Amino acid sequence: MATLYTLANWLVILGYWLLIASVTLRILMKRRAVPSAMAWLLVIYILPLVGVIAYLSFGELHLGKRRAERARDMWPSTANWLKALKESKHIFADENSTVAESLFQLCERRQGVGGVKGNQLQLLTETDDVMHALIRDIQLSRHNIEMVFYIWNPGGLADEVAESLMAAARRGVHCRLMLDSAGSLAFFRSPWPAMMRNAGIDVVESLKVNLMRVFLRRMDLRQHRKMVMIDNYIAYTGSMNLVDPRYFKQDAGVGQWVDLMARMEGPIATTMGIVYSCDWEIETGKRLLPPPPDANIMPFEEASGHTIQTIASGPGFPEDLIHQALLTAVYAARENLVLTTPYFVPSDDLLHAICTAALRGVNVSLILPKKNDSLLVGWASRAFFAELLAAGVRIYQFEGGLLHTKSVLVDDELSLVGTVNLDMRSLWLNFEITLVIDDQGFGNDLAAVQDDYISRSTLLNARDWVKRPLWQRITERVFYFFSPLL
């Protein structure tokens, strides 16, 4: 009996070390940033069982077998669709401004489609304006409505949008709604999904959270896009979830969320539509390719209109493109660079690019919320402040609520707006979307919005920051250690 017990102990110990060794080898064989690999190895060796479980759950980008197969299968038809779209030569821009040229070339070569011109573009900064514009467009819709949001939270104007969407479905408009399972938990626990389905709306719960499948698919991989397409002609995207901030996270202690959305008319709705169709097929297995743009889709063809490129990220989309686009935009800056984000945990390359821009004479401003709804990210982001301040970057801490806008403005000409935060999760993991806009008029509009944010912010003083207490520095470094995992 004692011999059997000893043998069992040795088998357990051997199995334990084989598990540690196999996960270690798996980490070393994956091509990833060294800080990220080192962080995982330290976690695994300091907290072995917890570290192994955490790595198997969150360490690799598992989309799930079924979704991964759909992602592979959809690309031949998607590639053919993009090839056919290129025949509509009149919608594509022939040239770009100097500051935007390299970024547009990068996007075209990686995604297979160039920026489209002839778009009408309106910047919306108030939630009420976004909601009322959306309700009006839904009421006037005739054929189809596609929506995807990370969060749909019932209450206030969000309910009015839901009512207008159900009314559209009842009169024969084909409505499809895709919402992230984790982000829209309150919605899926409410009566709204059943009410919408009864009205004829296709409601899809994207990336369902299922603890029974935690090792088969990465649970923190989320559908983070915010998009609306109406009649293949009108499109919305930006940082705003489908929430009325007066009814959302009122007890979080950070104030109301402050967002930015773009409302567009023109061929941009077609290129955004192909992103939605890919997401729909990955999630449901059903193919939904948008129709090609018609000859009357360009409201500003004579004046070229706003030239816009769509960048989509996530499993199944061009890898690392969002990160490459941000680096290209930052290095293109010659005079001014302004960035806004609620969550700032940049890669080493992005941090280096921002600091280098400031050191070579570019006026660099970073606008962040003073209070953050994520304790981990809030502390981790502060670990980067000393290096940024030393390089000459101006850091503004927004005090008018949780600044949730994600935007980059380069030399008042090149703009990036969308759903991408400057953190590891947006850069490497989630399904995200960003618009790249080459237009000085829009750049001036975005600059005005960013100036308003700055007017409601406090400039961080480099001398005061150096004098912060030691316990704060230690806390920052502890959370910085986990930054590759955030």
The 8 nearest C-alpha neighbors of each residue, nearest first, counted from 0:
[[1, 3, 2, 4, 5, 6, 7, 8],
 [2, 0, 4, 3, 5, 6, 7, 8],
 [1, 3, 5, 0, 4, 6, 7, 8],
 [2, 4, 6, 0, 1, 5, 7, 8],
 [3, 5, 1, 7, 2, 6, 0, 8],
 [6, 4, 2, 8, 7, 3, 1, 9],
 [5, 7, 3, 9, 8, 4, 2, 10],
 [8, 6, 10, 4, 5, 9, 3, 11],
 [9, 7, 5, 11, 6, 10, 12, 4],
 [8, 10, 12, 6, 11, 7, 13, 5],
 [9, 11, 13, 7, 8, 12, 14, 6],
 [12, 10, 14, 8, 9, 13, 15, 7],
 [13, 11, 15, 9, 10, 14, 8, 16],
 [12, 14, 10, 16, 15, 11, 9, 17],
 [15, 13, 17, 11, 12, 16, 10, 18],
 [16, 14, 12, 18, 13, 17, 11, 19],
 [15, 17, 19, 13, 18, 14, 20, 12],
 [18, 16, 20, 14, 19, 15, 21, 13],
 [17, 19, 21, 15, 16, 20, 14, 22],
 [20, 18, 16, 22, 17, 21, 23, 15],
 [19, 21, 17, 23, 18, 22, 16, 24],
 [20, 22, 24, 18, 23, 19, 17, 25],
 [23, 21, 25, 19, 24, 20, 26, 18],
 [24, 22, 20, 26, 25, 21, 19, 27],
 [23, 25, 27, 21, 22, 26, 28, 20],
 [24, 26, 22, 28, 23, 27, 21, 29],
 [27, 25, 23, 29, 24, 28, 22, 36],
 [26, 28, 24, 25, 29, 23, 36, 30],
 [29, 27, 25, 26, 24, 30, 23, 31],
 [30, 28, 26, 27, 31, 25, 24, 36],
 [29, 31, 28, 32, 27, 26, 33, 36],
 [32, 30, 29, 33, 36, 35, 26, 27],
 [31, 33, 35, 34, 36, 30, 483, 37],
 [32, 34, 36, 35, 37, 31, 38, 30],
 [35, 33, 37, 36, 32, 38, 483, 31],
 [34, 36, 483, 38, 32, 33, 37, 39],
 [37, 35, 33, 39, 38, 34, 40, 32],
 [38, 36, 40, 34, 39, 35, 33, 41],
 [37, 39, 35, 41, 36, 40, 34, 42],
 [40, 38, 42, 36, 37, 41, 43, 35],
 [39, 41, 37, 43, 42, 38, 44, 36],
 [42, 40, 44, 38, 43, 39, 45, 37],
 [41, 43, 39, 45, 50, 40, 44, 46],
 [42, 44, 50, 47, 40, 46, 41, 45],
 [45, 43, 47, 41, 42, 46, 40, 50],
 [44, 46, 42, 43, 41, 47, 50, 40],
 [47, 45, 43, 50, 49, 44, 42, 48],
 [48, 46, 43, 50, 44, 49, 45, 51],
 [49, 47, 51, 50, 46, 52, 43, 53],
 [48, 50, 52, 46, 51, 47, 53, 43],
 [49, 51, 43, 53, 47, 42, 48, 46],
 [52, 50, 54, 48, 53, 49, 43, 47],
 [51, 53, 55, 49, 50, 54, 56, 48],
 [54, 52, 50, 56, 51, 55, 57, 49],
 [55, 53, 58, 51, 57, 56, 52, 50],
 [54, 56, 52, 53, 58, 57, 214, 51],
 [57, 55, 53, 54, 214, 217, 213, 52],
 [58, 56, 54, 217, 53, 59, 55, 219],
 [59, 57, 54, 55, 56, 53, 60, 39],
 [60, 58, 57, 61, 55, 54, 217, 56],
 [59, 61, 62, 217, 58, 428, 57, 220],
 [62, 60, 216, 217, 63, 59, 215, 64],
 [63, 61, 216, 67, 66, 60, 217, 314],
 [62, 64, 216, 61, 66, 65, 215, 67],
 [63, 65, 67, 66, 68, 62, 215, 216],
 [66, 64, 68, 67, 63, 69, 62, 281],
 [65, 67, 69, 281, 68, 63, 64, 70],
 [68, 66, 70, 64, 69, 65, 62, 63],
 [69, 67, 71, 65, 66, 70, 72, 64],
 [68, 70, 72, 66, 281, 71, 67, 73],
 [69, 71, 67, 315, 68, 73, 281, 72],
 [72, 70, 68, 69, 73, 74, 67, 315],
 [71, 73, 69, 70, 74, 68, 75, 76],
 [72, 74, 70, 71, 76, 75, 69, 77],
 [73, 75, 77, 76, 72, 78, 71, 70],
 [76, 74, 78, 77, 73, 79, 72, 71],
 [75, 77, 79, 78, 74, 73, 80, 72],
 [78, 76, 74, 80, 79, 75, 73, 81],
 [79, 77, 81, 75, 80, 76, 74, 82],
 [80, 78, 82, 76, 77, 81, 83, 75],
 [79, 81, 77, 83, 78, 82, 84, 76],
 [82, 80, 84, 78, 83, 79, 77, 85],
 [81, 83, 79, 85, 80, 84, 78, 86],
 [82, 84, 80, 81, 85, 86, 79, 87],
 [85, 83, 81, 86, 82, 87, 80, 291],
 [86, 84, 87, 82, 83, 88, 81, 112],
 [85, 87, 84, 88, 83, 82, 89, 81],
 [88, 86, 85, 89, 84, 90, 83, 91],
 [87, 89, 86, 90, 91, 85, 84, 92],
 [88, 90, 87, 91, 92, 116, 86, 300],
 [91, 89, 115, 88, 116, 87, 92, 266],
 [92, 90, 115, 88, 116, 89, 114, 93],
 [91, 93, 116, 115, 94, 114, 306, 90],
 [94, 92, 91, 95, 114, 116, 113, 115],
 [95, 93, 92, 96, 100, 91, 97, 103],
 [96, 94, 100, 99, 97, 437, 93, 92],
 [95, 97, 99, 98, 100, 437, 94, 412],
 [98, 96, 100, 99, 95, 101, 331, 94],
 [97, 99, 96, 331, 100, 413, 332, 101],
 [100, 98, 96, 102, 97, 101, 413, 95],
 [99, 101, 95, 103, 97, 102, 96, 98],
 [102, 100, 104, 103, 99, 105, 327, 98],
 [103, 101, 105, 104, 99, 100, 327, 324],
 [102, 104, 106, 100, 105, 101, 107, 99],
 [105, 103, 101, 107, 102, 106, 108, 100],
 [104, 106, 102, 108, 103, 107, 109, 101],
 [107, 105, 103, 109, 104, 108, 110, 102],
 [106, 108, 113, 112, 111, 104, 110, 105],
 [109, 107, 105, 111, 106, 110, 104, 112],
 [108, 110, 106, 107, 111, 105, 317, 320],
 [111, 109, 107, 112, 108, 106, 317, 310],
 [110, 112, 107, 108, 109, 113, 81, 106],
 [111, 113, 107, 110, 81, 114, 85, 108],
 [114, 112, 107, 91, 115, 308, 111, 103],
 [113, 115, 308, 307, 91, 92, 306, 116],
 [114, 116, 91, 90, 306, 307, 92, 267],
 [117, 115, 306, 92, 90, 118, 305, 91],
 [116, 118, 304, 300, 299, 303, 297, 305],
 [119, 117, 265, 304, 305, 116, 264, 299],
 [118, 120, 264, 263, 265, 304, 305, 298],
 [121, 119, 263, 262, 118, 264, 261, 122],
 [122, 120, 262, 261, 263, 123, 119, 441],
 [121, 123, 261, 260, 262, 124, 120, 259],
 [124, 122, 260, 259, 261, 125, 129, 121],
 [123, 125, 259, 258, 260, 122, 126, 128],
 [126, 124, 128, 127, 123, 129, 258, 259],
 [125, 127, 129, 128, 130, 124, 243, 258],
 [126, 128, 130, 129, 125, 131, 156, 243],
 [129, 127, 131, 125, 126, 130, 132, 123],
 [130, 128, 126, 132, 127, 131, 133, 123],
 [129, 131, 133, 127, 132, 128, 134, 126],
 [130, 132, 134, 128, 133, 129, 127, 135],
 [133, 131, 135, 129, 130, 134, 128, 136],
 [132, 134, 130, 136, 131, 135, 129, 137],
 [133, 135, 131, 137, 136, 132, 160, 130],
 [134, 136, 132, 138, 133, 137, 131, 139],
 [137, 135, 139, 133, 138, 134, 140, 132],
 [138, 136, 140, 134, 139, 135, 133, 164],
 [137, 139, 135, 136, 140, 134, 163, 167],
 [138, 140, 136, 137, 135, 141, 167, 134],
 [141, 139, 137, 138, 136, 142, 230, 229],
 [140, 142, 172, 139, 143, 230, 171, 167],
 [141, 143, 172, 230, 140, 173, 144, 171],
 [144, 142, 173, 230, 172, 174, 229, 141],
 [143, 145, 229, 174, 228, 173, 175, 230],
 [146, 144, 175, 228, 227, 174, 176, 229],
 [147, 145, 227, 176, 226, 177, 175, 228],
 [146, 148, 177, 226, 225, 178, 176, 224],
 [149, 147, 225, 178, 150, 224, 240, 151],
 [148, 150, 223, 179, 182, 178, 222, 224],
 [151, 149, 183, 182, 240, 148, 152, 241],
 [152, 150, 241, 183, 242, 186, 240, 153],
 [151, 153, 242, 186, 150, 185, 183, 241],
 [154, 152, 157, 158, 186, 151, 242, 155],
 [153, 155, 158, 157, 246, 156, 152, 243],
 [154, 156, 157, 158, 243, 246, 153, 159],
 [155, 157, 159, 158, 243, 160, 154, 130],
 [158, 156, 160, 159, 155, 242, 154, 153],
 [157, 159, 161, 156, 160, 154, 155, 153],
 [160, 158, 156, 162, 161, 157, 163, 155],
 [161, 159, 157, 163, 158, 162, 134, 164],
 [160, 162, 158, 164, 159, 163, 165, 157],
 [163, 161, 159, 165, 164, 160, 158, 166],
 [162, 164, 166, 160, 165, 161, 167, 159],
 [165, 163, 161, 167, 166, 162, 160, 168],
 [166, 164, 168, 162, 167, 163, 198, 195],
 [165, 167, 163, 169, 164, 168, 162, 170],
 [168, 166, 164, 170, 165, 172, 169, 163],
 [169, 167, 172, 165, 171, 166, 170, 199],
 [170, 168, 166, 167, 171, 198, 165, 199],
 [169, 171, 167, 168, 172, 166, 165, 141],
 [170, 172, 168, 169, 173, 167, 142, 141],
 [173, 171, 168, 142, 143, 167, 141, 174],
 [174, 172, 143, 168, 144, 171, 142, 175],
 [175, 173, 144, 200, 143, 145, 168, 172],
 [176, 174, 201, 145, 200, 202, 146, 144],
 [175, 177, 202, 146, 147, 201, 145, 203],
 [178, 176, 147, 203, 202, 204, 146, 205],
 [179, 177, 148, 204, 147, 205, 149, 180],
 [178, 180, 205, 149, 222, 182, 181, 183],
 [179, 181, 207, 204, 205, 183, 182, 184],
 [182, 180, 184, 183, 179, 208, 207, 221],
 [181, 183, 150, 149, 179, 184, 180, 151],
 [184, 182, 150, 186, 151, 185, 180, 181],
 [183, 185, 187, 181, 186, 182, 180, 188],
 [186, 184, 188, 183, 187, 152, 189, 153],
 [185, 187, 189, 183, 188, 184, 152, 151],
 [186, 188, 184, 189, 185, 192, 183, 191],
 [189, 187, 185, 186, 184, 190, 191, 192],
 [188, 190, 186, 187, 191, 185, 192, 153],
 [191, 189, 193, 192, 194, 188, 187, 186],
 [190, 192, 194, 189, 193, 195, 186, 187],
 [193, 191, 195, 194, 190, 196, 187, 202],
 [194, 192, 196, 195, 191, 190, 197, 189],
 [193, 195, 191, 197, 192, 196, 190, 198],
 [196, 194, 198, 192, 197, 200, 193, 191],
 [195, 197, 200, 199, 193, 198, 194, 192],
 [196, 198, 194, 195, 199, 193, 200, 192],
 [197, 199, 195, 196, 165, 200, 169, 168],
 [198, 200, 196, 197, 168, 195, 201, 169],
 [201, 199, 196, 174, 195, 175, 198, 202],
 [200, 202, 175, 176, 196, 174, 203, 199],
 [203, 201, 176, 200, 177, 175, 196, 204],
 [204, 202, 177, 205, 176, 178, 201, 175],
 [205, 203, 180, 178, 179, 177, 207, 206],
 [204, 206, 179, 180, 207, 178, 203, 177],
 [207, 205, 180, 179, 208, 204, 221, 222],
 [208, 206, 180, 205, 209, 204, 181, 179],
 [207, 209, 180, 218, 206, 181, 210, 212],
 [210, 208, 211, 212, 207, 213, 218, 206],
 [209, 211, 213, 212, 208, 218, 214, 207],
 [210, 212, 209, 213, 214, 215, 208, 216],
 [213, 211, 215, 210, 214, 209, 216, 208],
 [212, 214, 210, 215, 211, 216, 56, 218],
 [215, 213, 56, 212, 216, 55, 217, 211],
 [216, 214, 212, 213, 63, 61, 217, 64],
 [217, 215, 63, 61, 62, 214, 213, 218],
 [216, 218, 61, 220, 219, 57, 56, 60],
 [217, 219, 220, 216, 213, 208, 56, 57],
 [218, 220, 217, 221, 57, 429, 56, 428],
 [221, 219, 218, 429, 217, 428, 222, 60],
 [222, 220, 429, 223, 219, 430, 179, 206],
 [221, 223, 430, 179, 224, 149, 429, 205],
 [224, 222, 149, 430, 431, 221, 429, 225],
 [225, 223, 431, 148, 432, 222, 430, 418],
 [224, 226, 148, 147, 236, 240, 237, 149],
 [227, 225, 236, 147, 235, 146, 224, 148],
 [226, 228, 146, 235, 234, 145, 229, 147],
 [229, 227, 234, 145, 233, 144, 231, 268],
 [228, 230, 144, 233, 231, 143, 232, 234],
 [229, 231, 143, 232, 142, 144, 140, 233],
 [232, 230, 229, 268, 269, 228, 233, 272],
 [231, 233, 230, 268, 265, 264, 229, 234],
 [234, 232, 264, 229, 263, 228, 268, 231],
 [235, 233, 228, 263, 268, 227, 262, 229],
 [236, 234, 262, 227, 226, 261, 263, 228],
 [237, 235, 226, 225, 261, 260, 417, 227],
 [236, 238, 417, 260, 418, 239, 259, 261],
 [237, 239, 418, 404, 417, 258, 259, 405],
 [240, 238, 258, 237, 259, 260, 241, 225],
 [239, 241, 150, 242, 148, 225, 151, 149],
 [240, 242, 151, 150, 157, 239, 152, 148],
 [243, 241, 152, 240, 157, 151, 244, 247],
 [242, 244, 245, 246, 156, 155, 157, 247],
 [245, 243, 247, 246, 255, 242, 256, 248],
 [244, 246, 243, 247, 255, 249, 155, 248],
 [247, 245, 244, 243, 154, 155, 249, 248],
 [246, 248, 244, 249, 245, 243, 242, 152],
 [249, 247, 250, 251, 246, 244, 255, 252],
 [248, 250, 247, 251, 246, 252, 254, 245],
 [249, 251, 248, 252, 253, 247, 254, 255],
 [252, 250, 248, 253, 249, 372, 254, 371],
 [251, 253, 250, 254, 249, 372, 370, 248],
 [254, 252, 370, 251, 401, 400, 371, 372],
 [255, 253, 400, 252, 401, 256, 249, 399],
 [254, 256, 400, 244, 401, 257, 253, 245],
 [255, 257, 401, 400, 244, 402, 403, 258],
 [258, 256, 402, 403, 401, 255, 400, 404],
 [259, 257, 404, 403, 239, 238, 124, 256],
 [258, 260, 124, 404, 238, 237, 123, 239],
 [261, 259, 237, 123, 236, 122, 238, 239],
 [260, 262, 122, 235, 236, 121, 123, 237],
 [261, 263, 235, 121, 120, 234, 122, 260],
 [264, 262, 120, 234, 119, 233, 235, 261],
 [263, 265, 233, 119, 232, 118, 234, 120],
 [264, 266, 118, 297, 296, 267, 232, 268],
 [265, 267, 268, 269, 296, 115, 292, 297],
 [266, 268, 270, 269, 265, 271, 115, 118],
 [269, 267, 271, 266, 234, 232, 231, 270],
 [268, 270, 272, 266, 267, 271, 231, 292],
 [271, 269, 272, 267, 273, 268, 309, 266],
 [272, 270, 268, 274, 269, 273, 267, 275],
 [271, 273, 269, 275, 270, 274, 268, 289],
 [272, 274, 276, 275, 270, 271, 277, 289],
 [275, 273, 277, 271, 272, 276, 278, 311],
 [276, 274, 272, 278, 273, 277, 279, 271],
 [275, 277, 273, 279, 287, 278, 274, 288],
 [278, 276, 280, 274, 275, 279, 281, 273],
 [279, 277, 275, 281, 276, 280, 282, 274],
 [278, 280, 276, 282, 277, 281, 283, 275],
 [279, 281, 284, 285, 277, 283, 286, 282],
 [282, 280, 278, 69, 66, 70, 279, 284],
 [281, 283, 279, 280, 284, 278, 205, 66],
 [284, 282, 280, 285, 279, 281, 203, 278],
 [283, 285, 280, 281, 282, 69, 286, 279],
 [286, 284, 280, 283, 287, 279, 281, 282],
 [287, 285, 280, 288, 284, 276, 279, 73],
 [286, 288, 276, 285, 289, 280, 279, 277],
 [287, 289, 276, 286, 273, 290, 272, 80],
 [290, 288, 272, 273, 287, 291, 269, 276],
 [289, 291, 292, 288, 231, 269, 293, 272],
 [292, 290, 293, 289, 84, 269, 83, 87],
 [293, 291, 296, 290, 266, 269, 294, 87],
 [292, 294, 295, 296, 291, 290, 297, 87],
 [293, 295, 296, 292, 297, 89, 87, 90],
 [296, 294, 293, 297, 298, 292, 265, 300],
 [295, 297, 265, 293, 294, 266, 298, 292],
 [298, 296, 117, 265, 300, 299, 295, 118],
 [297, 299, 300, 117, 296, 265, 118, 119],
 [300, 298, 117, 304, 297, 302, 301, 303],
 [299, 301, 117, 303, 297, 302, 298, 304],
 [300, 302, 303, 299, 304, 117, 298, 297],
 [301, 303, 304, 300, 299, 117, 305, 298],
 [304, 302, 300, 117, 301, 116, 299, 305],
 [305, 303, 117, 299, 118, 302, 116, 300],
 [304, 306, 118, 116, 438, 117, 307, 119],
 [305, 307, 116, 437, 115, 436, 114, 304],
 [308, 306, 436, 114, 115, 435, 305, 116],
 [307, 309, 114, 435, 434, 115, 310, 436],
 [310, 308, 434, 433, 435, 311, 307, 271],
 [311, 309, 433, 432, 434, 308, 312, 321],
 [312, 310, 432, 431, 309, 433, 316, 274],
 [313, 311, 431, 430, 316, 432, 321, 317],
 [312, 314, 430, 429, 316, 428, 315, 431],
 [315, 313, 316, 62, 312, 430, 428, 318],
 [314, 316, 70, 313, 317, 71, 67, 318],
 [315, 317, 312, 314, 313, 318, 311, 110],
 [318, 316, 320, 319, 312, 109, 110, 315],
 [317, 319, 320, 316, 312, 313, 314, 315],
 [318, 320, 322, 321, 323, 317, 427, 426],
 [321, 319, 323, 322, 318, 317, 324, 312],
 [322, 320, 324, 323, 319, 426, 325, 312],
 [323, 321, 325, 319, 320, 324, 426, 326],
 [322, 324, 320, 326, 321, 325, 327, 319],
 [325, 323, 327, 321, 322, 326, 320, 328],
 [326, 324, 328, 322, 327, 323, 329, 321],
 [325, 327, 323, 329, 324, 328, 349, 330],
 [328, 326, 324, 330, 325, 329, 102, 323],
 [327, 329, 331, 325, 326, 330, 324, 102],
 [330, 328, 326, 331, 332, 327, 325, 352],
 [329, 331, 327, 332, 328, 326, 352, 356],
 [332, 330, 328, 329, 98, 327, 333, 409],
 [333, 331, 330, 329, 409, 334, 410, 336],
 [332, 334, 361, 335, 331, 410, 360, 356],
 [333, 335, 361, 410, 332, 362, 336, 360],
 [336, 334, 362, 410, 361, 409, 363, 332],
 [335, 337, 363, 409, 408, 362, 332, 410],
 [338, 336, 364, 408, 407, 363, 365, 335],
 [337, 339, 407, 365, 406, 366, 364, 408],
 [340, 338, 366, 406, 405, 365, 367, 404],
 [339, 341, 405, 342, 420, 367, 404, 403],
 [340, 342, 403, 367, 402, 368, 343, 420],
 [343, 341, 340, 420, 422, 421, 376, 344],
 [342, 344, 421, 380, 422, 345, 340, 341],
 [343, 345, 422, 380, 421, 342, 423, 482],
 [346, 344, 422, 421, 350, 349, 343, 347],
 [345, 347, 349, 348, 350, 423, 344, 422],
 [346, 348, 350, 349, 351, 345, 352, 34],
 [349, 347, 351, 346, 350, 352, 326, 345],
 [348, 350, 352, 346, 351, 347, 345, 326],
 [349, 351, 347, 353, 352, 348, 345, 346],
 [350, 352, 348, 354, 349, 353, 355, 347],
 [351, 353, 349, 355, 350, 354, 356, 348],
 [354, 352, 356, 350, 355, 351, 349, 329],
 [353, 355, 351, 357, 356, 390, 352, 387],
 [354, 356, 358, 352, 357, 353, 351, 359],
 [357, 355, 353, 359, 354, 361, 358, 352],
 [356, 358, 361, 354, 360, 355, 359, 391],
 [359, 357, 355, 360, 356, 390, 354, 391],
 [360, 358, 356, 357, 361, 355, 333, 354],
 [359, 361, 357, 358, 362, 356, 334, 333],
 [360, 362, 334, 357, 335, 356, 333, 363],
 [361, 363, 335, 336, 334, 357, 360, 364],
 [362, 364, 336, 392, 357, 337, 361, 335],
 [365, 363, 393, 337, 392, 394, 336, 338],
 [364, 366, 394, 338, 337, 339, 395, 393],
 [365, 367, 395, 339, 394, 396, 338, 364],
 [368, 366, 396, 341, 340, 397, 339, 395],
 [367, 369, 397, 402, 396, 370, 401, 341],
 [368, 370, 396, 397, 398, 367, 371, 401],
 [371, 369, 368, 253, 401, 372, 398, 400],
 [370, 372, 373, 377, 368, 253, 369, 401],
 [371, 373, 374, 253, 251, 370, 401, 377],
 [374, 372, 371, 376, 375, 377, 342, 378],
 [373, 375, 377, 376, 378, 372, 371, 379],
 [376, 374, 377, 373, 378, 379, 478, 485],
 [377, 375, 379, 373, 378, 374, 380, 342],
 [376, 378, 374, 375, 380, 379, 371, 373],
 [377, 379, 475, 381, 376, 380, 375, 478],
 [378, 380, 479, 478, 376, 381, 382, 475],
 [379, 381, 343, 344, 382, 378, 377, 383],
 [382, 380, 384, 383, 378, 379, 475, 377],
 [381, 383, 475, 380, 379, 384, 479, 476],
 [384, 382, 381, 386, 385, 380, 387, 379],
 [383, 385, 387, 381, 386, 382, 388, 380],
 [386, 384, 388, 387, 383, 389, 382, 464],
 [387, 385, 389, 384, 388, 383, 390, 354],
 [386, 388, 384, 390, 392, 389, 385, 354],
 [389, 387, 391, 392, 385, 390, 386, 384],
 [388, 390, 386, 391, 387, 385, 392, 461],
 [389, 391, 387, 388, 354, 358, 392, 357],
 [390, 392, 388, 389, 357, 393, 387, 358],
 [393, 391, 388, 363, 387, 390, 364, 357],
 [392, 394, 364, 365, 363, 391, 395, 388],
 [395, 393, 365, 459, 458, 364, 366, 392],
 [396, 394, 458, 366, 457, 456, 459, 365],
 [395, 397, 369, 456, 367, 457, 368, 366],
 [396, 398, 456, 368, 369, 367, 399, 455],
 [399, 397, 456, 400, 369, 455, 396, 368],
 [398, 400, 397, 455, 401, 254, 402, 456],
 [401, 399, 254, 255, 398, 253, 256, 402],
 [402, 400, 256, 368, 253, 403, 257, 254],
 [401, 403, 257, 368, 341, 404, 400, 256],
 [402, 404, 341, 258, 257, 401, 256, 340],
 [405, 403, 258, 238, 259, 402, 340, 406],
 [404, 406, 340, 339, 416, 420, 417, 419],
 [407, 405, 416, 339, 415, 338, 404, 408],
 [406, 408, 338, 415, 414, 337, 339, 409],
 [407, 409, 414, 337, 336, 413, 411, 415],
 [410, 408, 336, 413, 411, 332, 335, 412],
 [409, 411, 335, 412, 334, 332, 336, 408],
 [410, 412, 442, 409, 408, 443, 439, 413],
 [413, 411, 439, 442, 410, 438, 409, 437],
 [414, 412, 437, 409, 408, 436, 99, 411],
 [415, 413, 408, 436, 407, 435, 442, 409],
 [414, 416, 435, 407, 406, 434, 436, 433],
 [417, 415, 406, 434, 433, 405, 237, 414],
 [416, 418, 237, 433, 238, 432, 419, 434],
 [417, 419, 238, 432, 237, 431, 224, 433],
 [420, 418, 425, 417, 431, 405, 421, 433],
 [421, 419, 422, 425, 340, 342, 405, 418],
 [420, 422, 343, 345, 344, 342, 340, 419],
 [423, 421, 344, 345, 343, 420, 424, 425],
 [422, 424, 426, 425, 427, 485, 344, 345],
 [423, 425, 428, 422, 426, 427, 429, 485],
 [426, 424, 419, 429, 423, 420, 422, 427],
 [427, 425, 423, 424, 322, 321, 422, 428],
 [428, 426, 424, 425, 423, 319, 429, 313],
 [427, 429, 424, 425, 313, 220, 426, 430],
 [430, 428, 221, 313, 425, 220, 431, 424],
 [429, 431, 313, 222, 223, 312, 224, 221],
 [432, 430, 224, 312, 223, 311, 418, 429],
 [431, 433, 311, 310, 418, 417, 224, 312],
 [434, 432, 417, 310, 416, 309, 418, 415],
 [433, 435, 309, 416, 415, 308, 417, 436],
 [434, 436, 415, 308, 307, 414, 309, 433],
 [437, 435, 307, 414, 306, 413, 438, 434],
 [438, 436, 413, 306, 412, 99, 307, 414],
 [437, 439, 441, 440, 412, 305, 436, 442],
 [438, 440, 412, 442, 441, 443, 411, 437],
 [441, 439, 443, 442, 438, 444, 412, 305],
 [440, 442, 444, 443, 439, 438, 445, 412],
 [443, 441, 439, 411, 412, 445, 440, 444],
 [442, 444, 446, 440, 441, 445, 439, 411],
 [445, 443, 441, 447, 442, 446, 440, 448],
 [444, 446, 448, 442, 447, 443, 441, 449],
 [447, 445, 443, 449, 448, 444, 450, 442],
 [448, 446, 450, 444, 445, 449, 443, 451],
 [449, 447, 445, 451, 446, 450, 452, 444],
 [448, 450, 452, 446, 451, 447, 445, 453],
 [451, 449, 453, 447, 452, 448, 446, 454],
 [450, 452, 454, 448, 449, 453, 447, 455],
 [451, 453, 449, 455, 450, 454, 456, 448],
 [454, 452, 456, 450, 455, 451, 449, 395],
 [453, 455, 451, 452, 456, 450, 457, 397],
 [456, 454, 452, 453, 397, 398, 399, 451],
 [457, 455, 397, 453, 396, 398, 454, 395],
 [456, 458, 396, 395, 459, 397, 455, 398],
 [457, 459, 395, 394, 460, 396, 456, 393],
 [460, 458, 394, 395, 457, 461, 396, 393],
 [459, 461, 463, 462, 464, 458, 394, 388],
 [460, 462, 464, 463, 388, 459, 465, 385],
 [463, 461, 465, 464, 460, 466, 459, 467],
 [464, 462, 466, 460, 465, 461, 467, 459],
 [463, 465, 461, 466, 462, 467, 460, 459],
 [464, 466, 462, 463, 467, 461, 385, 468],
 [465, 467, 463, 464, 468, 462, 469, 461],
 [466, 468, 464, 465, 469, 463, 471, 472],
 [469, 467, 471, 470, 466, 472, 465, 473],
 [468, 470, 472, 471, 473, 467, 474, 466],
 [471, 469, 473, 472, 468, 474, 467, 475],
 [470, 472, 474, 469, 473, 468, 475, 467],
 [473, 471, 475, 469, 470, 474, 476, 468],
 [472, 474, 470, 476, 471, 475, 477, 469],
 [475, 473, 471, 477, 472, 476, 470, 478],
 [476, 474, 472, 382, 378, 478, 473, 477],
 [477, 475, 479, 473, 478, 474, 480, 382],
 [478, 476, 474, 480, 479, 475, 473, 481],
 [477, 479, 379, 480, 481, 475, 476, 378],
 [480, 478, 379, 476, 482, 481, 477, 475],
 [479, 481, 478, 477, 482, 476, 38, 483],
 [480, 482, 479, 478, 484, 483, 485, 38],
 [481, 483, 479, 485, 484, 480, 379, 478],
 [484, 482, 35, 481, 485, 423, 34, 38],
 [483, 485, 482, 481, 35, 423, 38, 58],
 [484, 482, 483, 423, 424, 481, 376, 422]]
